[in-house]
Amino acid sequence: MSKAQNDKRLSTERVLVAAIRNKMDALANAQFFKNRSNSAKSRNRGEYQKLSSAEKRLVRRIKVQQLKTEIHLLLYANGFRPHIRDPQIPRATTEESLAIRFDFDGILHRPDSTLLSAPYANARQIYQEALNNGDTPLPPEYNPGDYRLDDSPVWRKLKLFDNFRQTRKKIINSLVHNRIPPEAVPAMNYYDFVDTLTDACKRTNTRPFEGSRSQNLKMFAHCYGEEFTQIMLSLRYKPDAVHQMLQQMHKGSSPNILDLHHKTNVTNFRELEHPEKINAFPNMLLTFIHPHHRSLHFDKGYDIDKDIVFFGGYDPAYQIRRNPEKERQYLISKGRLPKNAKTR
């Protein structure tokens, strides 16, 4: 693309981005009721102050609907279509959503004790009280071989994720350490497993695993760094800033203006042929936080071409499409894929 061609497309892109961003900001902040300056436009808004509460609510509803319609029309005109859910496919439960987010971020937050299952919480309390009272006999010790995690329906779901499978030994060792009886395993819920992992990681001063977010950012930087650089320079970002963004992604962290987006979102994860692949790279794309990422989540969500890995603009000139062979070679080099495997 010549400089003149890029300048023309970039100008059109900036106008569209500004229009969507401004309408979304107005929708989020109800700016049509706020007098922020002494401008003529703001002075005209002063008429709203004379309205009754009921009249204001009516004006607000009309304005909100108008802004939503305008945003929908802009997105629709640029090829985006609202996501249509199959009502026969159930949404993710709260625990499933939390497990997916945990797999994605790899960040532990010890759950509130009220969320733990009774068998697990009772055994945990008995052990802690025995430790605090030196004259109280400790509960009996168990061997790692005594624990059958597959007896837990929750674990059978968790182990479908590669990251959770890696934690099996940590979980069992933590159960042994805290003297949780093996018979408590079948009733263990998601929060019990998180509590167990939290304890294991605290003792060893390690994270449970590298989150899928970090893995995916590294993969993007390695496989698509050159194309990303070219597009960002076309968008008039400074070379040093682009280089810094790539360095951050190579280290597994996201630049503050970018984020990863689930093409099939967490709530609808059962729509995937392999739901456990919800956080896998093929279901991810990198995009600007505002307005690009927000527009994909607007209202009930918008679908985007499954082959796009970088959504840098509404104009296809600022988008990157997948190269499965690059991804395959990268995964093989990291030992995460057999040499004869294929990516889709």
Order of alpha helices (4+ residues) and beta strands (2+ residues): alpha-alpha-alpha-beta-alpha-alpha-alpha-alpha-alpha-alpha-alpha-alpha-beta-beta-beta-beta-beta-alpha
